């Protein structure tokens, strides 16, 4: 997976994100993903995730 600087201020995850999601069984609207980055000597990042409980909204 690649973490790139975009628009000179925003970092984005590129190449490999979909494969990562499939490998770790991440689900849209159910998993909360946190990305932490560090640029001390070399840019690196870590990803953690947790599954959220379903939320039902009354209409």
N, CA, C, O and CB atoms as a CASP TS submission, in Angstrom:
PFRMAT TS
TARGET T0000
AUTHOR 0000-0000-0000
METHOD Language model
MODEL 1
PARENT N/A
ATOM      1  N   UNK     1       0.843  -1.165   0.000  1.00  0.00           N
ATOM      2  CA  UNK     1       0.000   0.000   0.000  1.00  0.00           C
ATOM      3  C   UNK     1       0.896   1.239   0.000  1.00  0.00           C
ATOM      4  O   UNK     1       1.995   1.217   0.553  1.00  0.00           O
ATOM      5  CB  UNK     1      -0.963  -0.008   1.217  1.00  0.00           C
ATOM      6  N   UNK     2       0.431   2.290  -0.608  1.00  0.00           N
ATOM      7  CA  UNK     2       1.198   3.518  -0.727  1.00  0.00           C
ATOM      8  C   UNK     2       0.450   4.673  -0.059  1.00  0.00           C
ATOM      9  O   UNK     2      -0.758   4.831  -0.235  1.00  0.00           O
ATOM     10  CB  UNK     2       1.481   3.836  -2.207  1.00  0.00           C
ATOM     11  N   UNK     3       1.182   5.469   0.701  1.00  0.00           N
ATOM     12  CA  UNK     3       0.650   6.638   1.390  1.00  0.00           C
ATOM     13  C   UNK     3       1.297   7.845   0.724  1.00  0.00           C
ATOM     14  O   UNK     3       2.507   8.034   0.844  1.00  0.00           O
ATOM     15  CB  UNK     3       0.937   6.596   2.956  1.00  0.00           C
ATOM     16  N   UNK     4       0.509   8.674   0.018  1.00  0.00           N
ATOM     17  CA  UNK     4       1.091   9.765  -0.767  1.00  0.00           C
ATOM     18  C   UNK     4       0.536  11.119  -0.351  1.00  0.00           C
ATOM     19  O   UNK     4      -0.593  11.236   0.126  1.00  0.00           O
ATOM     20  CB  UNK     4       0.837   9.541  -2.251  1.00  0.00           C
ATOM     21  N   UNK     5       1.365  12.132  -0.547  1.00  0.00           N
ATOM     22  CA  UNK     5       0.958  13.508  -0.304  1.00  0.00           C
ATOM     23  C   UNK     5       0.192  13.994  -1.532  1.00  0.00           C
ATOM     24  O   UNK     5       0.662  13.858  -2.661  1.00  0.00           O
ATOM     25  CB  UNK     5       2.193  14.427   0.000  1.00  0.00           C
ATOM     26  N   UNK     6      -0.986  14.558  -1.299  1.00  0.00           N
ATOM     27  CA  UNK     6      -1.849  15.009  -2.381  1.00  0.00           C
ATOM     28  C   UNK     6      -2.257  16.444  -2.110  1.00  0.00           C
ATOM     29  O   UNK     6      -2.593  16.792  -0.977  1.00  0.00           O
ATOM     30  CB  UNK     6      -3.094  14.096  -2.527  1.00  0.00           C
ATOM     31  N   UNK     7      -2.232  17.264  -3.116  1.00  0.00           N
ATOM     32  CA  UNK     7      -2.585  18.680  -2.977  1.00  0.00           C
ATOM     33  C   UNK     7      -1.696  19.393  -1.959  1.00  0.00           C
ATOM     34  O   UNK     7      -2.135  20.365  -1.345  1.00  0.00           O
ATOM     35  CB  UNK     7      -4.048  18.817  -2.568  1.00  0.00           C
ATOM     36  N   UNK     8      -0.507  18.952  -1.774  1.00  0.00           N
ATOM     37  CA  UNK     8       0.525  19.472  -0.862  1.00  0.00           C
ATOM     38  C   UNK     8       0.138  19.597   0.611  1.00  0.00           C
ATOM     39  O   UNK     8       0.912  20.153   1.391  1.00  0.00           O
ATOM     40  CB  UNK     8       0.941  20.790  -1.334  1.00  0.00           C
ATOM     41  N   UNK     9      -1.020  19.105   1.013  1.00  0.00           N
ATOM     42  CA  UNK     9      -1.374  19.145   2.431  1.00  0.00           C
ATOM     43  C   UNK     9      -2.086  17.888   2.916  1.00  0.00           C
ATOM     44  O   UNK     9      -2.120  17.625   4.118  1.00  0.00           O
ATOM     45  CB  UNK     9      -2.238  20.335   2.699  1.00  0.00           C
ATOM     46  N   UNK    10      -2.644  17.126   2.019  1.00  0.00           N
ATOM     47  CA  UNK    10      -3.458  15.979   2.399  1.00  0.00           C
ATOM     48  C   UNK    10      -2.770  14.689   1.979  1.00  0.00           C
ATOM     49  O   UNK    10      -2.332  14.552   0.837  1.00  0.00           O
ATOM     50  CB  UNK    10      -4.857  16.072   1.770  1.00  0.00           C
ATOM     51  N   UNK    11      -2.678  13.737   2.913  1.00  0.00           N
ATOM     52  CA  UNK    11      -2.135  12.425   2.584  1.00  0.00           C
ATOM     53  C   UNK    11      -3.275  11.489   2.236  1.00  0.00           C
ATOM     54  O   UNK    11      -4.325  11.523   2.878  1.00  0.00           O
ATOM     55  CB  UNK    11      -1.296  11.856   3.754  1.00  0.00           C
ATOM     56  N   UNK    12      -3.083  10.662   1.237  1.00  0.00           N
ATOM     57  CA  UNK    12      -4.101   9.702   0.810  1.00  0.00           C
ATOM     58  C   UNK    12      -3.481   8.315   0.673  1.00  0.00           C
ATOM     59  O   UNK    12      -2.304   8.176   0.339  1.00  0.00           O
ATOM     60  CB  UNK    12      -4.746  10.143  -0.527  1.00  0.00           C
ATOM     61  N   UNK    13      -4.294   7.294   0.937  1.00  0.00           N
ATOM     62  CA  UNK    13      -3.864   5.916   0.717  1.00  0.00           C
ATOM     63  C   UNK    13      -4.147   5.570  -0.734  1.00  0.00           C
ATOM     64  O   UNK    13      -5.259   5.770  -1.223  1.00  0.00           O
ATOM     65  CB  UNK    13      -4.587   4.921   1.692  1.00  0.00           C
ATOM     66  N   UNK    14      -3.153   5.057  -1.410  1.00  0.00           N
ATOM     67  CA  UNK    14      -3.279   4.709  -2.820  1.00  0.00           C
ATOM     68  C   UNK    14      -3.072   3.211  -2.982  1.00  0.00           C
ATOM     69  O   UNK    14      -3.215   2.459  -2.018  1.00  0.00           O
ATOM     70  CB  UNK    14      -2.265   5.502  -3.687  1.00  0.00           C
ATOM     71  N   UNK    15      -2.746   2.784  -4.157  1.00  0.00           N
ATOM     72  CA  UNK    15      -2.457   1.403  -4.541  1.00  0.00           C
ATOM     73  C   UNK    15      -2.484   0.398  -3.387  1.00  0.00           C
ATOM     74  O   UNK    15      -1.687   0.478  -2.452  1.00  0.00           O
ATOM     75  CB  UNK    15      -1.125   1.351  -5.194  1.00  0.00           C
ATOM     76  N   UNK    16      -3.409  -0.535  -3.477  1.00  0.00           N
ATOM     77  CA  UNK    16      -3.449  -1.611  -2.496  1.00  0.00           C
ATOM     78  C   UNK    16      -4.511  -1.470  -1.419  1.00  0.00           C
ATOM     79  O   UNK    16      -4.706  -2.395  -0.631  1.00  0.00           O
ATOM     80  CB  UNK    16      -2.140  -1.716  -1.852  1.00  0.00           C
ATOM     81  N   UNK    17      -5.207  -0.335  -1.364  1.00  0.00           N
ATOM     82  CA  UNK    17      -6.211  -0.129  -0.313  1.00  0.00           C
ATOM     83  C   UNK    17      -7.339  -1.148  -0.419  1.00  0.00           C
ATOM     84  O   UNK    17      -7.728  -1.731   0.593  1.00  0.00           O
ATOM     85  CB  UNK    17      -6.783   1.291  -0.389  1.00  0.00           C
ATOM     86  N   UNK    18      -7.876  -1.379  -1.619  1.00  0.00           N
ATOM     87  CA  UNK    18      -8.975  -2.342  -1.784  1.00  0.00           C
ATOM     88  C   UNK    18      -8.546  -3.747  -1.388  1.00  0.00           C
ATOM     89  O   UNK    18      -9.315  -4.469  -0.753  1.00  0.00           O
ATOM     90  CB  UNK    18      -9.476  -2.342  -3.232  1.00  0.00           C
ATOM     91  N   UNK    19      -7.348  -4.142  -1.747  1.00  0.00           N
ATOM     92  CA  UNK    19      -6.825  -5.455  -1.379  1.00  0.00           C
ATOM     93  C   UNK    19      -6.696  -5.564   0.142  1.00  0.00           C
ATOM     94  O   UNK    19      -7.034  -6.596   0.722  1.00  0.00           O
ATOM     95  CB  UNK    19      -5.458  -5.706  -2.058  1.00  0.00           C
ATOM     96  N   UNK    20      -6.209  -4.505   0.784  1.00  0.00           N
ATOM     97  CA  UNK    20      -6.087  -4.470   2.244  1.00  0.00           C
ATOM     98  C   UNK    20      -7.460  -4.665   2.899  1.00  0.00           C
ATOM     99  O   UNK    20      -7.594  -5.442   3.844  1.00  0.00           O
ATOM    100  CB  UNK    20      -5.453  -3.130   2.706  1.00  0.00           C
ATOM    101  N   UNK    21      -8.471  -3.962   2.399  1.00  0.00           N
ATOM    102  CA  UNK    21      -9.831  -4.066   2.952  1.00  0.00           C
ATOM    103  C   UNK    21     -10.375  -5.487   2.815  1.00  0.00           C
ATOM    104  O   UNK    21     -10.991  -6.009   3.744  1.00  0.00           O
ATOM    105  CB  UNK    21     -10.775  -3.073   2.248  1.00  0.00           C
ATOM    106  N   UNK    22     -10.151  -6.103   1.676  1.00  0.00           N
ATOM    107  CA  UNK    22     -10.616  -7.470   1.462  1.00  0.00           C
ATOM    108  C   UNK    22      -9.871  -8.450   2.371  1.00  0.00           C
ATOM    109  O   UNK    22     -10.487  -9.327   2.976  1.00  0.00           O
ATOM    110  CB  UNK    22     -10.437  -7.871  -0.011  1.00  0.00           C
ATOM    111  N   UNK    23      -8.564  -8.304   2.466  1.00  0.00           N
ATOM    112  CA  UNK    23      -7.743  -9.212   3.278  1.00  0.00           C
ATOM    113  C   UNK    23      -8.146  -9.163   4.753  1.00  0.00           C
ATOM    114  O   UNK    23      -8.108 -10.186   5.437  1.00  0.00           O
ATOM    115  CB  UNK    23      -6.256  -8.858   3.132  1.00  0.00           C
ATOM    116  N   UNK    24      -8.528  -7.991   5.244  1.00  0.00           N
ATOM    117  CA  UNK    24      -8.881  -7.826   6.652  1.00  0.00           C
ATOM    118  C   UNK    24     -10.398  -7.787   6.886  1.00  0.00           C
ATOM    119  O   UNK    24     -10.861  -7.432   7.970  1.00  0.00           O
ATOM    120  CB  UNK    24      -8.252  -6.557   7.188  1.00  0.00           C
ATOM    121  N   UNK    25     -11.153  -8.153   5.861  1.00  0.00           N
ATOM    122  CA  UNK    25     -12.623  -8.233   5.931  1.00  0.00           C
ATOM    123  C   UNK    25     -13.263  -6.945   6.446  1.00  0.00           C
ATOM    124  O   UNK    25     -14.207  -6.989   7.235  1.00  0.00           O
ATOM    125  CB  UNK    25     -13.036  -9.389   6.825  1.00  0.00           C
ATOM    126  N   UNK    26     -12.749  -5.805   6.001  1.00  0.00           N
ATOM    127  CA  UNK    26     -13.320  -4.525   6.415  1.00  0.00           C
ATOM    128  C   UNK    26     -14.610  -4.272   5.637  1.00  0.00           C
ATOM    129  O   UNK    26     -14.704  -4.568   4.446  1.00  0.00           O
ATOM    130  CB  UNK    26     -12.306  -3.363   6.194  1.00  0.00           C
ATOM    131  N   UNK    27     -15.593  -3.721   6.335  1.00  0.00           N
ATOM    132  CA  UNK    27     -16.889  -3.455   5.712  1.00  0.00           C
ATOM    133  C   UNK    27     -17.211  -1.965   5.742  1.00  0.00           C
ATOM    134  O   UNK    27     -17.032  -1.291   6.756  1.00  0.00           O
ATOM    135  CB  UNK    27     -17.996  -4.249   6.416  1.00  0.00           C
ATOM    136  N   UNK    28     -17.694  -1.468   4.599  1.00  0.00           N
ATOM    137  CA  UNK    28     -18.102  -0.070   4.500  1.00  0.00           C
ATOM    138  C   UNK    28     -19.255   0.190   5.462  1.00  0.00           C
ATOM    139  O   UNK    28     -20.167  -0.629   5.575  1.00  0.00           O
ATOM    140  CB  UNK    28     -18.508   0.288   3.046  1.00  0.00           C
ATOM    141  N   UNK    29     -19.219   1.319   6.150  1.00  0.00           N
ATOM    142  CA  UNK    29     -20.237   1.763   7.114  1.00  0.00           C
ATOM    143  C   UNK    29     -20.273   0.923   8.392  1.00  0.00           C
ATOM    144  O   UNK    29     -21.137   1.149   9.239  1.00  0.00           O
ATOM    145  CB  UNK    29     -21.597   1.732   6.462  1.00  0.00           C
ATOM    146  N   UNK    30     -19.351  -0.050   8.558  1.00  0.00           N
ATOM    147  CA  UNK    30     -19.331  -0.866   9.776  1.00  0.00           C
ATOM    148  C   UNK    30     -17.989  -0.793  10.496  1.00  0.00           C
ATOM    149  O   UNK    30     -17.929  -0.950  11.716  1.00  0.00           O
ATOM    150  CB  UNK    30     -19.652  -2.313   9.440  1.00  0.00           C
ATOM    151  N   UNK    31     -16.920  -0.558   9.753  1.00  0.00           N
ATOM    152  CA  UNK    31     -15.592  -0.532  10.351  1.00  0.00           C
ATOM    153  C   UNK    31     -15.052   0.884  10.398  1.00  0.00           C
ATOM    154  O   UNK    31     -15.141   1.634   9.426  1.00  0.00           O
ATOM    155  CB  UNK    31     -14.637  -1.435   9.577  1.00  0.00           C
ATOM    156  N   UNK    32     -14.493   1.236  11.542  1.00  0.00           N
ATOM    157  CA  UNK    32     -13.880   2.541  11.747  1.00  0.00           C
ATOM    158  C   UNK    32     -12.376   2.346  11.620  1.00  0.00           C
ATOM    159  O   UNK    32     -11.787   1.556  12.358  1.00  0.00           O
ATOM    160  CB  UNK    32     -14.271   3.163  13.145  1.00  0.00           C
ATOM    161  N   UNK    33     -11.755   3.057  10.693  1.00  0.00           N
ATOM    162  CA  UNK    33     -10.330   2.888  10.412  1.00  0.00           C
ATOM    163  C   UNK    33      -9.581   4.142  10.829  1.00  0.00           C
ATOM    164  O   UNK    33      -9.982   5.258  10.498  1.00  0.00           O
ATOM    165  CB  UNK    33     -10.090   2.582   8.913  1.00  0.00           C
ATOM    166  N   UNK    34      -8.480   3.946  11.564  1.00  0.00           N
ATOM    167  CA  UNK    34      -7.613   5.040  11.982  1.00  0.00           C
ATOM    168  C   UNK    34      -6.258   4.873  11.313  1.00  0.00           C
ATOM    169  O   UNK    34      -5.675   3.788  11.341  1.00  0.00           O
ATOM    170  CB  UNK    34      -7.467   5.085  13.529  1.00  0.00           C
ATOM    171  N   UNK    35      -5.760   5.940  10.717  1.00  0.00           N
ATOM    172  CA  UNK    35      -4.433   5.916  10.093  1.00  0.00           C
ATOM    173  C   UNK    35      -3.558   6.884  10.854  1.00  0.00           C
ATOM    174  O   UNK    35      -3.900   8.057  11.004  1.00  0.00           O
ATOM    175  CB  UNK    35      -4.494   6.285   8.566  1.00  0.00           C
ATOM    176  N   UNK    36      -2.429   6.393  11.336  1.00  0.00           N
ATOM    177  CA  UNK    36      -1.463   7.237  12.040  1.00  0.00           C
ATOM    178  C   UNK    36      -0.194   7.287  11.195  1.00  0.00           C
ATOM    179  O   UNK    36       0.255   6.269  10.668  1.00  0.00           O
ATOM    180  CB  UNK    36      -1.164   6.694  13.493  1.00  0.00           C
ATOM    181  N   UNK    37       0.370   8.468  11.076  1.00  0.00           N
ATOM    182  CA  UNK    37       1.595   8.571  10.289  1.00  0.00           C
ATOM    183  C   UNK    37       2.679   9.282  11.089  1.00  0.00           C
ATOM    184  O   UNK    37       2.409  10.037  12.023  1.00  0.00           O
ATOM    185  CB  UNK    37       1.332   9.314   8.967  1.00  0.00           C
ATOM    186  N   UNK    38       3.896   9.012  10.688  1.00  0.00           N
ATOM    187  CA  UNK    38       5.061   9.620  11.318  1.00  0.00           C
ATOM    188  C   UNK    38       6.063   9.947  10.224  1.00  0.00           C
ATOM    189  O   UNK    38       6.282   9.153   9.309  1.00  0.00           O
ATOM    190  CB  UNK    38       5.689   8.680  12.401  1.00  0.00           C
ATOM    191  N   UNK    39       6.662  11.108  10.326  1.00  0.00           N
ATOM    192  CA  UNK    39       7.644  11.501   9.313  1.00  0.00           C
ATOM    193  C   UNK    39       8.958  11.895   9.978  1.00  0.00           C
ATOM    194  O   UNK    39       9.595  12.870   9.580  1.00  0.00           O
ATOM    195  CB  UNK    39       7.105  12.668   8.452  1.00  0.00           C
ATOM    196  N   UNK    40       9.358  11.134  10.992  1.00  0.00           N
ATOM    197  CA  UNK    40      10.592  11.470  11.715  1.00  0.00           C
ATOM    198  C   UNK    40      11.803  11.386  10.779  1.00  0.00           C
ATOM    199  O   UNK    40      12.400  12.412  10.453  1.00  0.00           O
ATOM    200  CB  UNK    40      10.787  10.524  12.930  1.00  0.00           C
ATOM    201  N   UNK    41      12.160  10.215  10.359  1.00  0.00           N
ATOM    202  CA  UNK    41      13.283  10.048   9.440  1.00  0.00           C
ATOM    203  C   UNK    41      12.746   9.726   8.051  1.00  0.00           C
ATOM    204  O   UNK    41      13.219  10.249   7.042  1.00  0.00           O
ATOM    205  CB  UNK    41      14.248   8.931   9.933  1.00  0.00           C
ATOM    206  N   UNK    42      11.766   8.868   8.029  1.00  0.00           N
ATOM    207  CA  UNK    42      11.170   8.408   6.789  1.00  0.00           C
ATOM    208  C   UNK    42       9.667   8.305   7.034  1.00  0.00           C
ATOM    209  O   UNK    42       9.253   7.903   8.122  1.00  0.00           O
ATOM    210  CB  UNK    42      11.785   7.031   6.319  1.00  0.00           C
ATOM    211  N   UNK    43       8.862   8.650   6.073  1.00  0.00           N
ATOM    212  CA  UNK    43       7.419   8.591   6.238  1.00  0.00           C
ATOM    213  C   UNK    43       6.976   7.141   6.400  1.00  0.00           C
ATOM    214  O   UNK    43       7.295   6.289   5.571  1.00  0.00           O
ATOM    215  CB  UNK    43       6.706   9.246   5.040  1.00  0.00           C
ATOM    216  N   UNK    44       6.243   6.869   7.470  1.00  0.00           N
ATOM    217  CA  UNK    44       5.663   5.548   7.666  1.00  0.00           C
ATOM    218  C   UNK    44       4.274   5.729   8.269  1.00  0.00           C
ATOM    219  O   UNK    44       3.947   6.811   8.757  1.00  0.00           O
ATOM    220  CB  UNK    44       6.569   4.655   8.582  1.00  0.00           C
ATOM    221  N   UNK    45       3.459   4.682   8.240  1.00  0.00           N
ATOM    222  CA  UNK    45       2.118   4.801   8.775  1.00  0.00           C
ATOM    223  C   UNK    45       1.648   3.466   9.335  1.00  0.00           C
ATOM    224  O   UNK    45       2.163   2.410   8.968  1.00  0.00           O
ATOM    225  CB  UNK    45       1.157   5.300   7.699  1.00  0.00           C
ATOM    226  N   UNK    46       0.673   3.524  10.219  1.00  0.00           N
ATOM    227  CA  UNK    46       0.054   2.319  10.754  1.00  0.00           C
ATOM    228  C   UNK    46      -1.455   2.472  10.651  1.00  0.00           C
ATOM    229  O   UNK    46      -1.985   3.583  10.671  1.00  0.00           O
ATOM    230  CB  UNK    46       0.493   2.061  12.228  1.00  0.00           C
ATOM    231  N   UNK    47      -2.131   1.349  10.542  1.00  0.00           N
ATOM    232  CA  UNK    47      -3.582   1.353  10.391  1.00  0.00           C
ATOM    233  C   UNK    47      -4.186   0.450  11.448  1.00  0.00           C
ATOM    234  O   UNK    47      -3.726  -0.675  11.648  1.00  0.00           O
ATOM    235  CB  UNK    47      -4.004   0.897   8.967  1.00  0.00           C
ATOM    236  N   UNK    48      -5.210   0.936  12.123  1.00  0.00           N
ATOM    237  CA  UNK    48      -5.960   0.091  13.046  1.00  0.00           C
ATOM    238  C   UNK    48      -7.434   0.233  12.707  1.00  0.00           C
ATOM    239  O   UNK    48      -7.860   1.248  12.156  1.00  0.00           O
ATOM    240  CB  UNK    48      -5.681   0.475  14.541  1.00  0.00           C
ATOM    241  N   UNK    49      -8.204  -0.785  13.038  1.00  0.00           N
ATOM    242  CA  UNK    49      -9.633  -0.715  12.731  1.00  0.00           C
ATOM    243  C   UNK    49     -10.429  -1.388  13.836  1.00  0.00           C
ATOM    244  O   UNK    49      -9.918  -2.224  14.582  1.00  0.00           O
ATOM    245  CB  UNK    49      -9.939  -1.374  11.365  1.00  0.00           C
ATOM    246  N   UNK    50     -11.691  -1.001  13.919  1.00  0.00           N
ATOM    247  CA  UNK    50     -12.602  -1.660  14.848  1.00  0.00           C
ATOM    248  C   UNK    50     -13.984  -1.658  14.234  1.00  0.00           C
ATOM    249  O   UNK    50     -14.361  -0.727  13.521  1.00  0.00           O
ATOM    250  CB  UNK    50     -12.608  -0.961  16.238  1.00  0.00           C
ATOM    251  N   UNK    51     -14.732  -2.704  14.515  1.00  0.00           N
ATOM    252  CA  UNK    51     -16.084  -2.832  13.982  1.00  0.00           C
ATOM    253  C   UNK    51     -17.045  -2.096  14.886  1.00  0.00           C
ATOM    254  O   UNK    51     -17.022  -2.267  16.105  1.00  0.00           O
ATOM    255  CB  UNK    51     -16.494  -4.315  13.842  1.00  0.00           C
ATOM    256  N   UNK    52     -17.899  -1.267  14.281  1.00  0.00           N
ATOM    257  CA  UNK    52     -18.898  -0.517  15.028  1.00  0.00           C
ATOM    258  C   UNK    52     -20.186  -1.328  15.136  1.00  0.00           C
ATOM    259  O   UNK    52     -20.501  -2.134  14.260  1.00  0.00           O
ATOM    260  CB  UNK    52     -19.169   0.844  14.359  1.00  0.00           C
ATOM    261  N   UNK    53     -20.913  -1.107  16.202  1.00  0.00           N
ATOM    262  CA  UNK    53     -22.212  -1.764  16.338  1.00  0.00           C
ATOM    263  C   UNK    53     -23.191  -1.108  15.364  1.00  0.00           C
ATOM    264  O   UNK    53     -23.084   0.086  15.085  1.00  0.00           O
ATOM    265  CB  UNK    53     -22.742  -1.676  17.813  1.00  0.00           C
ATOM    266  N   UNK    54     -24.131  -1.878  14.853  1.00  0.00           N
ATOM    267  CA  UNK    54     -25.118  -1.281  13.944  1.00  0.00           C
ATOM    268  C   UNK    54     -25.907  -0.180  14.660  1.00  0.00           C
ATOM    269  O   UNK    54     -26.218  -0.295  15.845  1.00  0.00           O
ATOM    270  CB  UNK    54     -26.082  -2.366  13.400  1.00  0.00           C
ATOM    271  N   UNK    55     -26.216   0.860  13.939  1.00  0.00           N
ATOM    272  CA  UNK    55     -26.983   1.971  14.482  1.00  0.00           C
ATOM    273  C   UNK    55     -28.273   2.090  13.681  1.00  0.00           C
ATOM    274  O   UNK    55     -28.254   2.230  12.458  1.00  0.00           O
ATOM    275  CB  UNK    55     -26.164   3.303  14.440  1.00  0.00           C
ATOM    276  N   UNK    56     -29.381   2.033  14.387  1.00  0.00           N
ATOM    277  CA  UNK    56     -30.666   2.129  13.714  1.00  0.00           C
ATOM    278  C   UNK    56     -31.278   3.483  13.991  1.00  0.00           C
ATOM    279  O   UNK    56     -31.406   3.891  15.145  1.00  0.00           O
ATOM    280  CB  UNK    56     -31.612   1.004  14.161  1.00  0.00           C
ATOM    281  N   UNK    57     -31.653   4.174  12.943  1.00  0.00           N
ATOM    282  CA  UNK    57     -32.219   5.520  13.070  1.00  0.00           C
ATOM    283  C   UNK    57     -33.730   5.419  12.895  1.00  0.00           C
ATOM    284  O   UNK    57     -34.220   4.829  11.932  1.00  0.00           O
ATOM    285  CB  UNK    57     -31.594   6.509  12.017  1.00  0.00           C
ATOM    286  N   UNK    58     -34.446   5.994  13.826  1.00  0.00           N
ATOM    287  CA  UNK    58     -35.918   5.988  13.729  1.00  0.00           C
ATOM    288  C   UNK    58     -36.359   7.040  12.720  1.00  0.00           C
ATOM    289  O   UNK    58     -35.791   8.131  12.677  1.00  0.00           O
ATOM    290  CB  UNK    58     -36.579   6.256  15.123  1.00  0.00           C
ATOM    291  N   UNK    59     -37.349   6.732  11.920  1.00  0.00           N
ATOM    292  CA  UNK    59     -37.824   7.704  10.931  1.00  0.00           C
ATOM    293  C   UNK    59     -39.067   8.411  11.411  1.00  0.00           C
ATOM    294  O   UNK    59     -39.604   9.264  10.704  1.00  0.00           O
ATOM    295  CB  UNK    59     -38.102   7.023   9.602  1.00  0.00           C
TER
END
